[in-house]
Amino acid sequence: MTATASSAPLLPTYARQDVTFVSGEGSWLEDDTGRRYLDLVAGIAVVALGHLHPAPLAAAQAQLERLWHVSNLYWTEPASELASRLSERFGGAQAFFCNSGAEAIEAALKYARKATGKAGFVALEGSFHGRTLGALSVTGQPAKRAAFEPLVPHVAFASLDDPASLAAAVGSDTACILIEPVQGEGGVRPASTEFLAAARALADEAGALLVLDEVQTGIGRTGSFFAWEQLGVRPDAVTLAKGLANGLPIGCLLVAEDAAGAFEPGDHATTFGGNPVTCAAAVAVCDTVTDELLDTVLAHETLLRGSLPGLRGRGLLLALDVDRPANEIVADCLARGLLVATAGEQTLRLTPALTITTGELEHALGILEEVLT
């Protein structure tokens, strides 16, 4: 007997909405009753090109018919091609592929310790870097950490956009400063260019690495391929995941060429990372995130800001504080066929596909106006 969605024997780690989706195309999803929904969540900024985008779909299907897995004991063409694409976009870098954003953060923390010979990490209050023990240890949200302490030691937290606070947290034992260019789960709060410049200077002074967590901001989400390109600060490393393969599981630690060389064979590993099917899809994503698409992202950001006063964020990673529990607004939107998410108890998060059309955004804005007034 097949279990219904609500009775499926899953550990209760998510408060799921009462809807079961069975198909999707572009910015639309269809549930098991045939009802359609306009999707401004995109799998939490993951399905960056929209559901069933033809480029990664064709690439993944073609690779499925050739080779699924051989492990990292060998080279594969898709992983090599993806590393080359990302290096070119970054301006010279080496890649480690894994399966998620949290894994990419774990790799970054280990890399920083190996590269510097130091133990300490500096992260930000309100940050979110993942749920594994290392990633959780550098997540600046006590409510998420408390039940799992003690966590990894030697972590200090500073305040976003407070250079003095950051300077006080960085010391001679700091291996890396870890920053999200836009805090996602922490309320969609962008870091200022001045703060990131201070972080760069402090990292250089302390002999630490500056690591930017671009799991949510990367791959065009903010209107440039990497968010750091808009901010005037080149990091020593970035972490990527979410939008990189348009919904297939992937993570990446990308280390700048001038910071490379710390890892040796045996220092870090993954069985499934660099999977050929996923990497083939990611290559197609990289090729599809063109300057023209990035211009459209910025134009749609302008449209949304013009209609929703108080909106904050960058590109199509946006949030709006509301006057009642955000979950109530999520439910009201769902009832009207619109998917939105939260980034705090009274904060809505909007992360539509980068390919959403102007007409679709205007339709969504009509529903939001009805719900919010």
N, C-alpha and C positions, 0 to 999 in steps of 0.2 A: 504494500500500500504506500503510495506517495504522500509524503508529509505536505501539509499546506505551508505557506510561507511563515505564518505566525506560529506554527507548531514544530518547525524544523529544529532538530536537536543541536543547536548552536550554543556555545558559551555566550552568556549575556553581556558581551563587552560593548555593544552598541545599542543606543536608543533609536531604533529604526523607525522611519515613517511608515504608516500603514498603506503601503503601495508596493506592488511587485512589478518590476519592469521586465519586458520580454524582448524588446527590440528598440532600435534607435537609428536615426539618420540625421546628419547635420546637427542642428540645435534642438531636435525634437526627440522625445522618448514616447514609447507606447507601453501601456500596462497590460496586465493579463485579462482585462475586460475590453480592450480595444480603445481605451481613452488615450488621447495624446496630450503631452505636456511640453511646454517650452522650457528649455533647460538653461538656467543661468548659474548652475553649479558646475557642470562639466566634470563630474567625478571628483570634485574639489580641485579644480584647476588642472586636471589630468588629461581629459580628452580635449586637448588644446585646439585641434583642427576639426572638432566635431565628430559625432558618431559615424562610423563607417566611412571615414574620409578615403577617397579612392587611392591616394598615393601610398600611405602606409598599409592599407588593406591589400593592395596588389603586391607590394613588396613582401609582406608577411606570407601571403598565400603562395607566392612563387618559392620562397625559401622553405616553406613547409614541405614542398614536393621534392626538395633537394637534400636538406640536412637539418636535423633538429638539435642535436647535441653531440659534442665530442669531449667536453671539459676543457679546462685551460692548460692541459698538458700539450695542446696543439694550437696552431694558428687557425683562424677561420677568416674568410674574406669579409663577412659583414662586420665583425668586431674591428678588424683593421681599418675598414672604410670609415666606420663611425669615429674611431679615434682620430683619424686624419681630418674628418669634417670638423670635429670639435676643436682640435688643435689649430686649424686654420681660422676658425671663428674667434678663438681666444687670442691668437697672435703668438702661438708656440706653447704647447703644453703636452703633458703625458697623462693618459687616462687609466683609471682602474674601474672596471665595470662590475657592478653588483646588482642587487634586485630591488632596492628600495631606498628611500631617502634616509631612513635611520641607519641602514648599512653604510651608506656613503659618509654619514657623519662619524660613525665608528671608525671607518678607514681614515678619515681626516684627523681624528684625535690620535690614533696610533701613529700616523705619519708625522704629525707635529712633534710628538715625543721623540720619535726616532731621529728626526731631522735636527732637533735642537738639543737633545740630551737633557731636556727639562721636563718637569712633571705637571706644571700648573696650567690651568685653562681659565680664560676670562670670557664670560658670556654676559648677556644682558637680562635684566629683569623684564618679565613679560614675554621672553622669547619662547619658541617651541622648536625643538630639533629632533623629536622622535620619542619612541616609547621603550626602546631597548635600554639596558641599564646605563651604558655610557652616554647615549644620546639624552636620556632622561636626566642624567647628572648635570648636564649643561643647559637644561631647560629651566628658564627662570620663572616657573609657575609652581609655587609651593604646594598647591592643592593637588597637582598631578604627581608630585614627588613623595609626599608624606607617607603614603601607604607602603612604599617600597624602600625606604631608607633602612640602613645606611647605603648610600650610593658611592660612586667613585669620588675619592677625596681630591683635595687641591683644586677646587673650583671656586672662583670668586665672581660675583655679579656686580655689574655697573648699571647705571641708568641710561636709557636711550636718550641721545642728543644732549648728554651732559659730559663734556670732555673732562672736567675736573673729576667726576666720579670714575670715569674710565682710567684716568691717570693714577688715581688712588688704588685701583684694583690691580693694575699691571705692576709686576715686580721682576726681580732678577730670575725667578724660577718660572716665568710664564713661557709656556711652549707655543700657545697660539691665542689670538683674540678672535672670537667667533661671533659673527654678526649676520643677521638677516637684513638685506637692503630694505625690505619691507617686512615687518613682523606680521606673519599671517594669522596663526591661531591666537596671537596676542592682541588682536583687534585691528589688523591691517594698518599699522603705523609705520610710515616711511622714516628711514634714517636720513638726516640732512647731509648735504655734501660736506659741510664743515665738520660734522661729527666723524664722518668716514675719513676725511683728511687727517683729523687728529688721531684716529685709530691707526692709520697707515704710519704716521710719524712715531707713535708710541711703539708699534710693533718693531719698526726699524731700530729704534733706540734700545729696546730690550732684547734684541736678537730673537724675536718671536716671529711666527708666521701670522699673517692676516688671512683668515679663512672666511669667505662669504658663503653663507648657506643660501644657495639659489634654487633649492628644491622646488619652491613655489614661484619664485620670480623669474626663473630662467626660461629659455626657449621661447622668447618673444612675448611673454606674459605682460611685461611692463612697457612694451613698445620698442625695445631693442633686444637683440638676441640674448645678451646677458644684461641684467639690470645695472651692473657696475659700469657699463659703457656710458651711461647717462650721468654718472656721478663723479667722474674725474679721478677715480682711485682704482688702480690695478691691483687685485689681490694676489697673494702667493698661491692660493688654491680656491676652488669653488666646489661645492657639492651640488649635484643635479639629480633629478628623478622625475616626479610627476609628469610633466608634459613631454618628456623626451621621446617616448615611443607611443604617444597618443592612446594610452590605456593598457598597453602591455607592460608587465612589471620590469622595471629597470632602475638602476641607480648608478651614479658615476662620481668618483673623485677625480677632479681635473687639477693637476699640479703644473704651475707655470714652469717653463723650461729652466729659468734661472733659480728655481727652488727645488728642482728635481734631483734625484740621485740618492735619496735616503733609503728607500725600500730596496731590499735584495730578495732573491727567490727564497721563499719560506717565511718571510716577515708577515705576509697577509695573504688570504686566499678566499675563494668562493667556488663552490661546485657549479652553480647555475649561472653565475655572473658572466655577461658577454654572450648570452645565448644567441645563436645565429638568427633565429626567427625574430626575436625582439630587436636585435641590432639592425637587421634589415629594415624593419619598420622605422626605427629611429633615424637611419640614414635618410629615408624618404621624408620624415618629418623635417630634418635639418634642411633638406633641399627645398621644402615647401615654405619654410619661414623666410620669405623674401623681403626685400625692402618695401615692396608694394604692400604686402600683408602687414608689415609693421606700421606703415603709414595709416592703414585702415584701423589698426588697434588704437592709435593715438586719436584719430578722428572720432572713433566711437567713445573713447574716454571723454572727449569734449562734449559730445552729445549727452552722455549720461550726467556729467557735471552740470550742464545747463538745465537739466530737468530735475535734478535731485540736489538741492542746496545742502551743503554740509558733507557731501561725499568726500572721502579721503582715500588715498592710495596712489598707485601708479598704473598707467595702462588700463588693463582689464582685471586688475586685482584691486577691488574697491570695497569700501564699507561705509555704512551709514548708521549712526546712532539713532535709536528710536525711543519713543516715550512709553513703551510697555514691553513686556517680555518678548524677546525676538522670536522665541519658539511659537508664540501665538500668531505672529505675522507669517512665519514659515507655513503654519497650518492653514491660515486663511488663503495664502497664495496657492498652496497645493490644491485646495478645494476649487480654485479658479483655473487650474491647469498651468500653474507657473511654479518652477522650482527655484528657490533661493535657499541660502544657508545662513549660518550664524558664525560670529567670531567674538562671542561674549554674550552675557545675559541680555543685554539690550543693544546688540550690534548685529545688523544684517551684513552678510558678505556676498558680493556679486563677483563671480568668476566665470563668465560665459566663454564659450569657445571663441578663439580669435577670429574665426571665420563667420561668426554670426552676422546676419545682414542688418542694415539700417531698419528695414521694415519690421524685422523680428524684435529688435530693441525697442522700437516705438510701441509695438504690441505689449511688450513686457512692461514698459513704463506706464501704459494705460492701466494695467492691472495693479501695479504698485501704487499708483495714485489713488485708485479706488480703495485699496486695503489700508493705506497709510492715513487717509483723511477720515 
